[in-house]
Amino acid sequence: KQASDVPSLSSFYLDALVNIDSAIKMAQSRIWKALKAEPEFNISFEETNNILEKYAKSKVTLVILHIDLVGSTRLSMTLPVDRLATIIQAFTQEMSLMIQAYGGYVLKYIGDAILAFFIVRDGSEIYLPCINAVHCAKSMIKVTRQGINPILNQNDYPEMSVRIGIDVGENAVVQFGWDTHTNVLSNNKEKGYDDDKQIIIKRPHLDILGYTVSIATKMTTLAAPDQIVIGQSVYDTMDDVLKSSFQMLSVNPVVWNYLSDNTGNIYRVYGSM
């Protein structure tokens, strides 16, 4: 299967279309409501599942974005568990909405972290998905700083910060069993049936495996609070203006020992300034 068969927003330059000021204001409104009442979580995995099904048991080039909430341990020590859950749920919704706005897909939630991906239409056209992922990460930090934290401050909650890792490469879409759902067809008694009829729907449970996922997740641990760390492959796609906002990180090889497929040397990583 070819990535070009799948229409993807990440194939378009989306930063110019995202109104970050509006996103910040809407985030403030949703966070405020979440702290005063039960938070609404409206993120669906339907589109993610549809995309992954197209690549099931095959390989695909993806930009992987991993975002981790900094200081959640401190939050857990200062907040009751129900309030902690409310804040983290509201945070993950805001970050997920940013991912969607930039043409990405949420793969999974891992505690207070999110793993997402952006489709590369074919192996040679990685520029736009990479750029969209980087701009998405920058917007995530803005929404956290200017949208979420002011509301947390007003309610005497600790501020949040994030760490983000981004890399691009080939991945495998693999199946781990099935997700089973039961649908009930109502009004069957009116049609002469004794009971409502149940239909069992099975969908493959799909996940992404690959070197890129491991690298992007590991990169996140190298980031300072509110910093983005990207791999050499992502950095090389960027224009000079965007490159100027990153600098190469000097990392102890004991901590970072991933090798570049192209050079065989230690894979370079760059942090936002």
Secondary structure, 3 states (H helix, E strand, C coil): CCHHHCCCHHHCCCCCCCCHHHHHHHHHHHHHHHHHCCCCCCCCCHHHHHHHHHCCCEEEEEEEEEEEEECHHHHHHHCCHHHHHHHHHHHHHHHHHHHHHCCCEEEEEECCEEEEEEECCCCCCCHHHHHHHHHHHHHHHHHHHHHHHHHHHHCCCCCCEEEEEEEEEEEEEEEEEEEEEEEEECCCHHHCCCCCEEEEEEEEEEEEECHHHHHHHHHHHHCCCCEEEEEHHHHCCCCHHHHCCEEECCCCCCCCCCECCCCCCECCEEEEC
